[in-house]
Amino acid sequence: MDTEKKTQDVDNKRLQILVAALNENTTTLANRMGLECDAIVINQCNETAESMYHYKGYQIKCYHRESRGVGRSRNEALEHADAALLLFSDEDIVYRPGYAKEVIAAFDRNPQADLILFNVRQSEGRETYQNKDNGRVRWYNYGRYPAYAVAARTQRLKESGVRFSLLFGGGAAYSNGEDSLFLRDCLRKGLRIYRNIALIGCETKRDSTWFEGYTDRFFHDRGVLYHYLYGRMAYPFALRWLIKNRASFCAEKPFAECKRLLKEGIAHGRVSDSDNRNDRTGVADGT
């Protein structure tokens, strides 16, 4: 039994969890999450410091940062990642025993996969996806997945140059969507993404860092996101999304008002995107 556990521990060293946390007590985080592999924790708080401890033989590296934005945290964690495989996570995910073995085995069975998206049971009212079969993820079905579903081959992801947007997500200018943009960019770079039916953990119920109900900002920011995701096709996709979810979205706001806010968000995203492109061009040209 001891020999079997040592073999599993060595095998699990191939995987590293990258945790984006906010004002967390990192010394107890590994226990609360049920970690079975090394971890890198980026903790947004009111100090800048670094610490490290061991939990059940695994190394937990913690980087405490004053900067804000979940995309920024995930990108820094990726910079520090040095295991063969990585798994993005949040501090409110609790993992099932054996999850690390499941993730590693899925990559071993599918050498073609650069990224694999696993099932993580979401808290009630926040469900966006469930993998019911194993298969390829394409441009038409990538948009449902949260970042904490994503595992990747570290070297392939780093070589691709894909990173999380700093414009979207908790602590950023626009409420959410950094995970969808990330997967879209992975597909554009030719990375091969697969889904897997394995349930590796569950999300614990907590207050959302971005969702405050179906407010004006909710629809405006979704319009901005749809511009960045779909460009000229933003409005048809946004309208389809609004019609599909009309019963819940329009319980307190008229359909026409929701549609107007989406259109304003798309227009705002178009201007913002153009300004960002001009800024990047200016830097590149030295102007």
C-alpha positions as CSV (number, residue, x, y, z in Angstrom):
1,M,0.0,0.0,0.0
2,D,2.8,2.4,0.9
3,T,4.6,1.6,-2.4
4,E,1.3,2.2,-4.3
5,K,0.8,5.6,-2.6
6,K,4.4,6.7,-3.3
7,T,3.9,5.8,-7.0
8,Q,0.7,7.9,-7.1
9,D,2.4,10.8,-5.3
10,V,5.2,10.8,-7.9
11,D,2.7,10.5,-10.7
12,N,0.7,13.4,-9.3
13,K,3.8,15.6,-9.4
14,R,3.1,15.8,-13.2
15,L,0.1,18.1,-12.3
16,Q,0.0,21.5,-10.8
17,I,-3.2,23.4,-9.8
18,L,-3.2,27.2,-10.5
19,V,-5.5,28.9,-8.0
20,A,-6.9,32.4,-8.4
21,A,-7.9,33.5,-4.9
22,L,-9.2,36.7,-3.2
23,N,-8.3,37.7,0.4
24,E,-7.7,34.0,1.3
25,N,-6.0,32.4,4.3
26,T,-3.7,30.5,2.1
27,T,-2.3,28.3,4.9
28,T,-5.6,26.4,5.2
29,L,-6.5,26.6,1.5
30,A,-5.0,23.3,0.4
31,N,-6.9,21.4,3.1
32,R,-10.2,23.1,2.3
33,M,-9.8,22.4,-1.5
34,G,-8.7,18.7,-0.9
35,L,-5.5,19.1,-3.0
36,E,-3.6,16.0,-4.2
37,C,-0.9,17.8,-6.2
38,D,1.4,20.8,-6.1
39,A,-0.3,24.2,-6.4
40,I,0.5,27.8,-7.2
41,V,-1.8,30.3,-5.5
42,I,-2.1,33.9,-6.6
43,N,-3.9,35.6,-3.7
44,Q,-5.3,39.1,-4.3
45,C,-5.0,40.9,-1.0
46,N,-3.5,44.0,0.6
47,E,0.1,43.0,0.6
48,T,2.9,41.9,-1.7
49,A,4.7,38.8,-0.4
50,E,5.6,35.2,-1.2
51,S,5.3,32.1,0.9
52,M,5.4,28.3,0.6
53,Y,4.3,25.3,2.6
54,H,3.8,21.6,2.2
55,Y,0.5,19.8,2.4
56,K,0.5,16.0,2.4
57,G,3.9,16.1,0.7
58,Y,2.8,18.5,-2.0
59,Q,4.3,22.0,-2.4
60,I,1.9,24.9,-2.2
61,K,3.5,28.2,-3.5
62,C,1.7,31.4,-2.6
63,Y,2.1,34.8,-4.2
64,H,0.2,37.6,-2.4
65,R,-0.5,40.5,-4.7
66,E,-2.2,43.9,-4.3
67,S,-3.1,44.1,-8.0
68,R,-6.6,43.2,-9.0
69,G,-8.2,41.1,-11.8
70,V,-8.8,37.4,-12.1
71,G,-7.1,37.4,-15.5
72,R,-4.0,38.9,-14.1
73,S,-3.9,36.3,-11.4
74,R,-4.3,33.4,-13.8
75,N,-1.6,34.8,-16.1
76,E,0.9,35.1,-13.2
77,A,0.1,31.6,-12.0
78,L,0.8,30.4,-15.6
79,E,4.1,32.2,-15.6
80,H,5.2,30.2,-12.5
81,A,3.8,26.9,-13.7
82,D,6.5,24.3,-14.2
83,A,4.8,20.9,-14.1
84,A,3.9,19.0,-17.3
85,L,0.2,19.5,-16.8
86,L,-1.8,22.3,-15.2
87,L,-5.4,22.8,-14.0
88,F,-6.9,26.2,-13.5
89,S,-8.9,26.7,-10.3
90,D,-10.6,29.1,-7.9
91,E,-10.5,29.1,-4.1
92,D,-14.1,27.8,-3.8
93,I,-13.5,24.5,-5.7
94,V,-13.4,21.3,-3.6
95,Y,-11.9,18.4,-5.4
96,R,-12.9,14.8,-5.3
97,P,-10.4,12.2,-4.0
98,G,-8.5,10.9,-7.0
99,Y,-9.1,13.9,-9.2
100,A,-5.4,14.3,-10.0
101,K,-5.1,10.7,-11.2
102,E,-8.3,11.3,-13.4
103,V,-6.8,14.4,-15.0
104,I,-3.4,12.8,-15.7
105,A,-4.9,9.6,-17.0
106,A,-7.1,11.6,-19.4
107,F,-4.1,13.2,-21.0
108,D,-2.2,9.9,-21.2
109,R,-5.2,8.4,-23.0
110,N,-5.4,11.3,-25.4
111,P,-1.9,12.4,-26.6
112,Q,-3.6,14.6,-29.2
113,A,-5.2,16.8,-26.5
114,D,-3.6,20.2,-25.7
115,L,-6.4,21.1,-23.3
116,I,-9.1,19.0,-21.7
117,L,-12.3,20.4,-20.1
118,F,-13.6,18.4,-17.1
119,N,-16.8,18.4,-15.2
120,V,-16.9,20.5,-12.0
121,R,-20.4,20.6,-10.4
122,Q,-21.4,24.2,-10.1
123,S,-23.5,25.6,-7.2
124,E,-27.2,25.8,-7.7
125,G,-28.3,28.6,-10.0
126,R,-24.8,28.9,-11.6
127,E,-24.9,25.8,-13.8
128,T,-23.7,26.6,-17.3
129,Y,-22.4,23.2,-18.6
130,Q,-22.2,19.5,-18.2
131,N,-20.1,17.1,-20.3
132,K,-22.2,14.1,-21.1
133,D,-19.7,12.5,-23.5
134,N,-16.0,12.7,-24.4
135,G,-15.3,14.6,-27.6
136,R,-13.7,17.5,-29.4
137,V,-14.5,21.1,-28.5
138,R,-14.9,23.4,-31.5
139,W,-15.7,27.0,-32.2
140,Y,-19.5,26.4,-31.9
141,N,-19.5,24.8,-28.4
142,Y,-16.6,26.4,-26.4
143,G,-18.4,29.3,-24.8
144,R,-20.1,27.5,-21.9
145,Y,-17.0,26.5,-19.9
146,P,-15.6,28.2,-16.8
147,A,-11.8,28.5,-16.4
148,Y,-11.8,26.0,-13.5
149,A,-12.9,23.3,-16.0
150,V,-9.7,23.8,-18.0
151,A,-6.6,21.6,-17.8
152,A,-3.7,21.9,-20.2
153,R,-0.3,20.7,-21.3
154,T,1.8,23.5,-19.8
155,Q,4.5,23.8,-22.4
156,R,2.0,23.8,-25.3
157,L,-0.1,26.5,-23.7
158,K,2.9,28.6,-22.9
159,E,4.3,28.3,-26.4
160,S,1.0,29.3,-27.9
161,G,1.2,32.7,-26.2
162,V,-2.5,32.6,-25.2
163,R,-3.2,34.4,-22.0
164,F,-6.3,35.6,-20.1
165,S,-7.8,38.9,-21.0
166,L,-7.3,41.7,-18.4
167,L,-10.5,43.5,-19.6
168,F,-13.0,40.8,-18.4
169,G,-13.7,38.9,-15.2
170,G,-13.8,39.7,-11.5
171,G,-11.8,42.9,-10.7
172,A,-11.7,44.0,-14.3
173,A,-13.5,46.6,-16.3
174,Y,-16.2,44.2,-17.6
175,S,-17.9,41.6,-15.5
176,N,-17.1,38.2,-16.9
177,G,-16.1,36.3,-20.0
178,E,-12.4,36.0,-19.7
179,D,-12.7,32.2,-19.8
180,S,-14.6,32.2,-23.1
181,L,-12.1,34.6,-24.7
182,F,-9.3,32.4,-23.5
183,L,-10.7,29.2,-25.1
184,R,-11.5,31.1,-28.3
185,D,-7.9,32.3,-28.5
186,C,-6.7,28.7,-27.9
187,L,-8.8,27.5,-30.8
188,R,-7.5,30.3,-33.0
189,K,-3.9,29.3,-32.2
190,G,-4.7,25.7,-33.3
191,L,-4.7,24.1,-29.8
192,R,-6.7,21.0,-29.7
193,I,-9.4,21.0,-27.0
194,Y,-11.4,18.0,-25.8
195,R,-14.1,17.6,-23.2
196,N,-14.2,14.8,-20.6
197,I,-17.0,13.3,-18.6
198,A,-15.0,12.9,-15.4
199,L,-16.3,14.8,-12.4
200,I,-13.3,16.1,-10.6
201,G,-14.8,18.5,-8.0
202,C,-17.6,20.8,-7.0
203,E,-18.1,24.5,-6.5
204,T,-19.0,25.7,-3.0
205,K,-21.8,28.2,-2.8
206,R,-20.6,31.8,-2.2
207,D,-21.5,35.3,-3.2
208,S,-20.4,36.0,-6.8
209,T,-17.6,38.5,-7.3
210,W,-19.3,39.8,-10.4
211,F,-23.0,38.8,-10.6
212,E,-25.4,41.2,-9.0
213,G,-28.5,40.2,-10.8
214,Y,-29.8,41.1,-14.3
215,T,-28.8,44.7,-14.0
216,D,-28.1,47.3,-16.7
217,R,-24.4,46.5,-16.3
218,F,-25.0,42.8,-16.8
219,F,-26.5,43.3,-20.2
220,H,-24.1,46.1,-21.2
221,D,-21.0,44.0,-20.3
222,R,-22.4,41.0,-22.1
223,G,-22.8,43.1,-25.2
224,V,-19.1,44.2,-24.9
225,L,-18.1,40.6,-24.5
226,Y,-20.1,39.5,-27.6
227,H,-18.3,42.0,-29.7
228,Y,-14.9,40.7,-28.6
229,L,-16.1,37.1,-29.2
230,Y,-18.0,37.4,-32.4
231,G,-17.2,40.7,-34.1
232,R,-19.7,41.4,-36.9
233,M,-21.9,38.5,-35.7
234,A,-22.1,39.9,-32.2
235,Y,-25.7,41.1,-32.4
236,P,-27.3,37.9,-33.9
237,F,-25.5,35.8,-31.3
238,A,-26.5,38.2,-28.5
239,L,-30.1,38.3,-29.7
240,R,-30.2,34.5,-29.8
241,W,-28.8,34.3,-26.2
242,L,-31.4,36.8,-25.0
243,I,-34.4,35.0,-26.6
244,K,-33.2,31.6,-25.3
245,N,-33.0,33.0,-21.7
246,R,-35.9,35.5,-22.0
247,A,-38.0,34.0,-19.2
248,S,-35.3,34.7,-16.5
249,F,-33.6,37.7,-18.1
250,C,-36.8,39.7,-18.7
251,A,-38.6,39.0,-15.5
252,E,-37.8,42.5,-14.2
253,K,-36.8,44.3,-17.5
254,P,-38.8,44.6,-20.7
255,F,-37.3,42.6,-23.6
256,A,-36.8,45.8,-25.6
257,E,-34.8,47.3,-22.7
258,C,-32.5,44.3,-22.4
259,K,-32.0,44.3,-26.2
260,R,-31.1,48.1,-26.1
261,L,-28.5,47.5,-23.4
262,L,-27.0,44.7,-25.3
263,K,-26.7,46.8,-28.5
264,E,-25.2,49.7,-26.5
265,G,-22.6,47.2,-25.0
266,I,-21.8,45.9,-28.5
267,A,-21.3,49.4,-29.8
268,H,-19.1,50.3,-26.7
269,G,-17.1,47.1,-27.3
270,R,-16.5,48.1,-30.9
271,V,-15.1,51.5,-29.9
272,S,-13.1,50.1,-27.0
273,D,-11.6,47.4,-29.2
274,S,-10.7,50.0,-31.9
275,D,-9.0,52.2,-29.3
276,N,-7.0,49.2,-27.9
277,R,-5.9,48.3,-31.3
278,N,-4.7,51.8,-32.0
279,D,-2.8,51.8,-28.7
280,R,-1.1,48.6,-29.5
281,T,-0.2,49.8,-33.0
282,G,1.2,53.0,-31.5
283,V,3.4,51.1,-29.1
284,A,4.6,48.8,-31.9
285,D,5.4,51.7,-34.2
286,G,7.1,53.7,-31.5
287,T,4.6,56.6,-32.0
